[in-house]
Amino acid sequence: MSLVPGLLRSLILTAILTFLAPLLVLGIFLLPLVLLERLHGLETMSRYGVTQIVYFLQTFGSGSAMQGALTISLVCSMVGMLFDSYTLYRHEKLKGEG
């Protein structure tokens, strides 16, 4: 019975971390571009970069950049949970064989 709480704790932690990772990456890309927009010589380049990222997010969000970011984060979270489940399964199977 001790396997279930460990599995749930691992899955929840994995889900949270893999949900936040894509949002953090988007923030790392967008923050410098938004800050560079304040400099007069780099306005055009930074606006172009922000526009391209927003278009990319709108592709996954049916026209909404925020919904696109959440869609990407949810998919990454589900994939992370699947990998975590598979790793636990392989660990238990190999531990039982040894």
VMD Tcl script that draws the C-alpha trace (Angstrom):
set ca {
  {0.00 0.00 0.00}
  {2.99 2.33 0.40}
  {3.42 2.37 -3.38}
  {0.27 4.44 -4.01}
  {1.15 7.53 -1.90}
  {4.65 7.58 -3.40}
  {3.22 7.28 -6.89}
  {0.69 10.07 -6.32}
  {3.30 12.36 -4.78}
  {5.66 11.73 -7.68}
  {2.93 12.25 -10.29}
  {1.70 15.48 -8.72}
  {5.21 16.90 -8.42}
  {6.01 15.89 -11.99}
  {2.75 17.40 -13.26}
  {3.42 20.72 -11.53}
  {7.03 20.99 -12.67}
  {6.35 19.99 -16.26}
  {3.40 22.41 -16.39}
  {5.54 25.31 -15.20}
  {8.58 24.53 -17.40}
  {7.06 25.67 -20.75}
  {5.63 28.79 -19.12}
  {9.08 29.59 -17.73}
  {10.68 29.09 -21.15}
  {8.11 31.40 -22.76}
  {8.79 33.98 -20.07}
  {12.53 33.71 -20.67}
  {11.97 34.40 -24.37}
  {9.37 37.15 -23.99}
  {10.79 39.19 -21.10}
  {14.01 40.31 -22.84}
  {12.07 41.12 -26.02}
  {9.60 43.26 -24.11}
  {12.44 45.01 -22.28}
  {14.34 45.60 -25.55}
  {11.21 47.25 -26.93}
  {11.95 50.19 -24.64}
  {15.25 50.92 -26.43}
  {14.80 53.15 -29.47}
  {17.13 51.30 -31.84}
  {15.76 47.83 -31.12}
  {12.02 48.51 -31.18}
  {11.38 46.96 -34.58}
  {13.40 43.82 -33.94}
  {11.87 43.18 -30.53}
  {8.32 43.80 -31.75}
  {8.92 41.34 -34.58}
  {10.14 38.73 -32.09}
  {7.17 39.23 -29.78}
  {4.78 39.08 -32.72}
  {6.26 35.78 -33.93}
  {5.98 34.21 -30.46}
  {2.39 35.41 -30.12}
  {1.53 33.99 -33.58}
  {3.06 30.66 -32.54}
  {0.99 30.60 -29.34}
  {-2.17 31.61 -31.20}
  {-1.72 28.57 -33.45}
  {-2.13 26.26 -30.46}
  {-4.75 28.39 -28.73}
  {-7.35 28.86 -31.47}
  {-6.49 32.54 -31.77}
  {-5.65 33.23 -28.13}
  {-2.00 33.40 -27.07}
  {-2.83 32.71 -23.42}
  {-4.88 29.66 -24.33}
  {-2.02 28.48 -26.55}
  {0.46 28.77 -23.68}
  {-1.87 26.84 -21.40}
  {-2.44 24.17 -24.06}
  {1.29 23.64 -24.50}
  {1.79 23.52 -20.73}
  {-1.02 21.00 -20.21}
  {0.31 18.73 -22.94}
  {3.82 18.88 -21.48}
  {2.37 18.08 -18.07}
  {0.54 15.01 -19.38}
  {3.64 13.78 -21.22}
  {5.73 14.28 -18.09}
  {3.24 12.27 -16.04}
  {3.31 9.47 -18.64}
  {7.11 9.35 -18.52}
  {7.03 9.32 -14.72}
  {4.49 6.47 -14.69}
  {6.57 4.48 -17.15}
  {9.72 5.02 -15.09}
  {7.98 3.81 -11.93}
  {6.63 0.78 -13.79}
  {10.09 -0.12 -15.13}
  {11.66 0.41 -11.71}
  {9.15 -1.88 -9.99}
  {9.43 -4.51 -12.73}
  {13.23 -4.56 -12.65}
  {13.30 -4.53 -8.86}
  {11.01 -7.57 -8.82}
  {13.18 -9.49 -11.29}
  {16.45 -8.86 -9.43}
}
mol new
graphics top color blue
foreach p $ca { graphics top sphere $p radius 0.5 }
foreach p [lrange $ca 0 end-1] q [lrange $ca 1 end] { graphics top cylinder $p $q radius 0.2 }
display resetview
